[in-house]
Amino acid sequence: MNIFNAVWFRQSKRLLLHELRRGDLTIICLAIVLAVATVFSLSGFSGQIQQALLNKSTSFIASDRVLQTSREIAPAIIDKSEQLGLDNAKQVLMSSMVFAGDKMQLAQLKAVSDAYPLRGELLISFPQHKLVNQRRNAPEAGKVWVEKKVLSALDLTMGDTIEIGVSSFVLDGIIEQIPDASFSVFTNGPAIILNESDIGKTQLIQPASRLTYKYLFAGDNDAVEAFEAWIKPQVNETQRWYDIQSRQSPLANALNRAEKYLSLASMLGIILAAVAVAVASRRYSHRHQPMVAVFKAMGASMAHIQKLYCLHWGLLSLFGIFVGIVLGYALLQGGLYAVKDFLPVNDFVFSWYPLVISCVTGLICAIAFAVTPLKHLVATPALSVIRGFSQQESGADNGSSLSFKQRVQQGGQYLLPLAALFTLLFMFSKDLLLSFALLIGGILVAGILVLFGRGLMSAGRVAGTQAGKSWHLAMANLKRRAKENSVQLVSFTIAIKLLLLIVVIRSALLSEWQQQLPQDAPNRFLINVSGPEVTQVDDFVAKHGLKTSGLYPVVRGRLTAINEEKVAQKVTKEEDKASDNGRRGVGRELNLTWREQLPKENNIIDGSWWSESGAESSGQPQVSVEHGLAERLELKIGDTLTFQLGSEFFTVPVTSIREVNWQSMQPNFFMIFSPGVLADFPATYISSLYIPDEKDQALQDFMTQHPTISMIDVDAMIGQLHSVIEQVSLAVEFILVLVVIAGSLVLVAQVQASMEEREREVAILRTLGAKGALLRNSVLFEFVALGAIAGFMASIAMEIAVYFLQTRVFDMSASLHFQYWGLGIVSGGLFVGLVGMLSCWRLLNMSSVTLIRRTM
């Protein structure tokens, strides 16, 4: 039998066309359209934004991916990268003394191939040719480019020669910017760039030489990912494969956090769209119950009804998905056009991912959130035609008369929607923690409403009795429809909570993030300060009123034993596990310091600082350990650590564990000792400074007078971090627009769900002589009260969610946001009141005769 000629098929098609023309399917269709459009546009937009941020930031590693190793790699690796169409470049890094006449300077040699850099800009100035900030790759053979520090230290000018190893090189240019410059405050000496082909001529590479090889790769994303999948299994413990996000730096941390912000903001729109589908499908079921009862009364079988409505719902879902994809594409193009002047985004190239994930989202929403309403719809008894539907509907929601088994079955109906919602969140975010945070936050909201929602509505009715007639009627309606209003209250609260949450993300969390990196964050590091120069640095800082972290002594040492148990000296890069016998260790030398007072941005989380415990006066050796390292090494208060400095060993107990803000742009240390422990060892000092533009020349003059002090300029990285924050803020603003649209649709869907009952109420009140002003005011006040209650509950739920996000997701200190509670209550009352009045406006202006006819 041809299904296209089947009665149920023809009836289903006619029913769909009829209701589309009448507008009865507007809300449910818009809900599916919005769900699909939100996912399509946000998956494409957030992906483009994240890729643009990454592309803009890859200059800080001069490529897309880096393979760092202590020895040269096999030619097959380069061959494979070229087969995939990737560009490649090579660097050889080492420290060496360089000479000019009878003067010498420790420098960081950077031998680069002709293709360097693959990303970013290497800027060189040529004073002899009056050229400034010229983009270059590698110097010509026999020539070098140097930082200004080398010129002042060795008293050189352009065209002079400098000795590196056994070869001499001509000074050809001054380095203004190195894209992948190291921001480590422990770097030895200024940089000198030479051609990679010249490194062999220096004869500096010997069997015992400490070299670092970096192989850079860049190209199309698909090719990079394919190469990454091929090479990662081959990376051994002496090598490191990384991109800008996996690199341990403040910029990498900022990019990772930016991706979380965008994922969070995007998922809020998905939750609201899913809620809108659930609400609209519930109303769909109630509206079609009379039709199902009539079909059954006329002899239609259960199978006929099931096929009719499954096809009806399926066609509606496919129509909504198609329109949603078209709308989502338009929104995506509009978003990309809006940010093209701020971010280097490319024109959207067709990708299967947004299309597939949006279609899957539409199908999940249409099936998972509609199964229960459709099941109830198909199960509508034929006798409902006689006895009516109001009793049935109220009884369906009346939990007081249900048995325990029925309660369990009713609760089980929510498992599928919750599982579907979590699937959507995880599918979109690929972050279990973030998905659980949002899902659990929603469940907590529902639980809070069950406990307190009806109590607040009862309190509102008591208050309403003391007010005018409109408030009294509004509060009476609110209390009388407590069961139905509880469902609305849950939806309103979730919508307002998510809107508040994204406002807090935009206004509070981003600003708190930026406050962690204020405009006056240190932008210069002074290193290799000798003991006699400490006073001179202090005098310079005091003279110019500079903001500084203070001077920190630095001694390099190695952790050799924990509780007299020898630690491993080799640690793998990927898994951080010991690769030789012994307890897990650090695997490298540590930079050690000592302080009398606890440094800023350091907090004691276990034990006590020596100046606070009074142990300092006893002269007892002590050490404080950063908590991340303490967890990795499984350290606790009272453990003893043995260190080797040169040929000497000493042992100290752990007396405190610190939490360190590594984003503070000040010198931070894993190990800090009490004064006196390291006093007999030779040390150099480091300090971080904030140098405003007007003081830059004074700093340059000071550095000229002290050639042995080295300076690291991190202004470029600071600017990039601020740029990331500003660009994420711009992206969140675009996503906020979609979330507001989704929230509005949820509110409209909820109001529409109660429209039939409101028609009956208004008809009765009009028959009893109620005036239009009384009815309008009572409806307005009812929605305002409902919105204010929802806003209050949403504020509580938002605070809980923000606390979890701050402490568990974004690694920030927790803070309260009471200023947004008032916003939630007021905006909830005004927004819900406005949407409710607009939705009921046509109903309130109907004549009594029309209302009576519609309700009969």
Stockholm file with secondary structure:
# STOCKHOLM 1.0

chainA/1-856         MNIFNAVWFRQSKRLLLHELRRGDLTIICLAIVLAVATVFSLSGFSGQIQQALLNKSTSFIASDRVLQTSREIAPAIIDKSEQLGLDNAKQVLMSSMVFAGDKMQLAQLKAVSDAYPLRGELLISFPQHKLVNQRRNAPEAGKVWVEKKVLSALDLTMGDTIEIGVSSFVLDGIIEQIPDASFSVFTNGPAIILNESDIGKTQLIQPASRLTYKYLFAGDNDAVEAFEAWIKPQVNETQRWYDIQSRQSPLANALNRAEKYLSLASMLGIILAAVAVAVASRRYSHRHQPMVAVFKAMGASMAHIQKLYCLHWGLLSLFGIFVGIVLGYALLQGGLYAVKDFLPVNDFVFSWYPLVISCVTGLICAIAFAVTPLKHLVATPALSVIRGFSQQESGADNGSSLSFKQRVQQGGQYLLPLAALFTLLFMFSKDLLLSFALLIGGILVAGILVLFGRGLMSAGRVAGTQAGKSWHLAMANLKRRAKENSVQLVSFTIAIKLLLLIVVIRSALLSEWQQQLPQDAPNRFLINVSGPEVTQVDDFVAKHGLKTSGLYPVVRGRLTAINEEKVAQKVTKEEDKASDNGRRGVGRELNLTWREQLPKENNIIDGSWWSESGAESSGQPQVSVEHGLAERLELKIGDTLTFQLGSEFFTVPVTSIREVNWQSMQPNFFMIFSPGVLADFPATYISSLYIPDEKDQALQDFMTQHPTISMIDVDAMIGQLHSVIEQVSLAVEFILVLVVIAGSLVLVAQVQASMEEREREVAILRTLGAKGALLRNSVLFEFVALGAIAGFMASIAMEIAVYFLQTRVFDMSASLHFQYWGLGIVSGGLFVGLVGMLSCWRLLNMSSVTLIRRTM
#=GR chainA/1-856 SS CCGGGSHHHHHHHHHHHHHHHHTTTHHHHHHHHHHHHHHHHHHHHHHHHHHHHHHHHGGGTTSSEEEEESSCCCHHHHHHHHHTTCEEEEEEEEEEEEEETTEEEEEEEEEECTTCCSSSCEEEEEGGGTEEEEEESSCCTTEEEECHHHHHHHTCCTTCEEEETTEEEEEEEEEEECTTCCCCTTCCSCEEEEEGGGGGGGTCCCTTCCCEEEEEEECCHHHHHHHHHHHGGGCCTTEEEECTTTSSSHHHHHHHHHHHHHHHHHHHHHHHHHHHHHHHHHHHHHHHHHHHHHHHHTTCCHHHHHHHHHHHHHHHHHHHHHHHHHHHHHHHHHHHHHHTTTSCCCCCCCCHHHHHHHHHHHHHHHHHTTHHHHHHHHTCCTTHHHHCSHHHHHHHHCGGGCCHHHHHHHHHTTHHHHHHHHHHHHHHHCCHHHHHHHHHHHHHHHHHHHHHHHHHHHHHHHHHTTSCHHHHHHHHHHHHTHHHHHHHHHHHHHHHHHHHHHHHIIIIIHHHHHHTSCTTSCCEEEEEECGGGHHHHHHHHHHHTCEECCCEEEEEEEEEEETTEEBCSCBCTTTCCBCSSSBCCCCSCEEEEECSSCCTTEEEEEECCHHHHTGGGGTCCCEEEEHHHHHHHTCCTTCEEEEEETTEEEEEEEEEEEEECTTSCSCCCSEEECTTSSTTSCCEEEEEEECCGGGHHHHHHHHHHCTTCEEEECHHHHHHHHHHHHHHHHHHHHHHHHHHHHHHHHHHHHHHHTHHHHHHHHHHHHHTTCCHHHHHHHHHHHHHHHHHHHHHHHHHHHHHHHHHIIIIISCCCCCCCTHHHHHHHHHHHHHHHHHHHHHHHHHHTSCHHHHHHHHC
#=GC SS_cons         CCGGGSHHHHHHHHHHHHHHHHTTTHHHHHHHHHHHHHHHHHHHHHHHHHHHHHHHHGGGTTSSEEEEESSCCCHHHHHHHHHTTCEEEEEEEEEEEEEETTEEEEEEEEEECTTCCSSSCEEEEEGGGTEEEEEESSCCTTEEEECHHHHHHHTCCTTCEEEETTEEEEEEEEEEECTTCCCCTTCCSCEEEEEGGGGGGGTCCCTTCCCEEEEEEECCHHHHHHHHHHHGGGCCTTEEEECTTTSSSHHHHHHHHHHHHHHHHHHHHHHHHHHHHHHHHHHHHHHHHHHHHHHHHTTCCHHHHHHHHHHHHHHHHHHHHHHHHHHHHHHHHHHHHHHTTTSCCCCCCCCHHHHHHHHHHHHHHHHHTTHHHHHHHHTCCTTHHHHCSHHHHHHHHCGGGCCHHHHHHHHHTTHHHHHHHHHHHHHHHCCHHHHHHHHHHHHHHHHHHHHHHHHHHHHHHHHHTTSCHHHHHHHHHHHHTHHHHHHHHHHHHHHHHHHHHHHHIIIIIHHHHHHTSCTTSCCEEEEEECGGGHHHHHHHHHHHTCEECCCEEEEEEEEEEETTEEBCSCBCTTTCCBCSSSBCCCCSCEEEEECSSCCTTEEEEEECCHHHHTGGGGTCCCEEEEHHHHHHHTCCTTCEEEEEETTEEEEEEEEEEEEECTTSCSCCCSEEECTTSSTTSCCEEEEEEECCGGGHHHHHHHHHHCTTCEEEECHHHHHHHHHHHHHHHHHHHHHHHHHHHHHHHHHHHHHHHTHHHHHHHHHHHHHTTCCHHHHHHHHHHHHHHHHHHHHHHHHHHHHHHHHHIIIIISCCCCCCCTHHHHHHHHHHHHHHHHHHHHHHHHHHTSCHHHHHHHHC
//
